[in-house]
Amino acid sequence: MRTGGETDINHAKASAAMEFLLLFLFLLVLAVASAAGLGADTRDSADWKPTADGRRWRSGTC
């Protein structure tokens, strides 16, 4: 039962504001975690091949 005072426009504005707030909080948590050094580099040594003049070094004689 509606008691009055609430309209679809007010509900839409509140919903949009909550969506923006949640997105902002998510990005803020990511920024804080990054600043705290909680990010992890998941690449292994295979991703870090040596280079010669910017070209990737090949171990084989192809």
N, C-alpha and C positions, 0 to 999 in steps of 0.2 A: 504494500500500500504506500503510495506516495503521499508525502505530507506537504508538498508544494515547495517552491523556492529553487528546486533543482531543474535545470533545463538541459537539453541535449548539447547546447552550445557550451555551457559551463562544464559539462562532463567531458566534452571533446578538448577543451582548453586544459583541464586538469590532467587528462590522459596524455596530451602532448607534452605538458610540462614534466610529468613523471617519466616519460620516455627519454626526454632530453637529460633529466637528472641522472637516470640510470646509466645512460651512455657516458655522461661526463664523469661519473664516479668510476666506471669501468676503466676509462682512459687514465684517470688519476691514479688508480691502483697499479696499472701497468707502468706508468711513469715513475711512481715511487719504488716499485720493485726493480725497475731498471737502474734507477739512481742508487739503490742499495746493493747493486751487484748480484741480484738474484737470478739474472738471466744466465742460461747455460749454452755454450756452443756445443751442439750435438754432432758436429762434423768430426769425423775421425781423421787419422793421418793420411788416408787415401785421398782426401780432398785437398791436401796441401802438398802437391808435387812441386819439386824445384823447377825454376824457370831459368832460361838462358835468353837474355835480351827480350823478356816478355813472352817468350814461347815456352810452352810446357815441355819439360824434359821427357823423353821416351826411353824406357829401359831396354826395349828390344831393338834389333837391327833390321827394321822393316824397310 
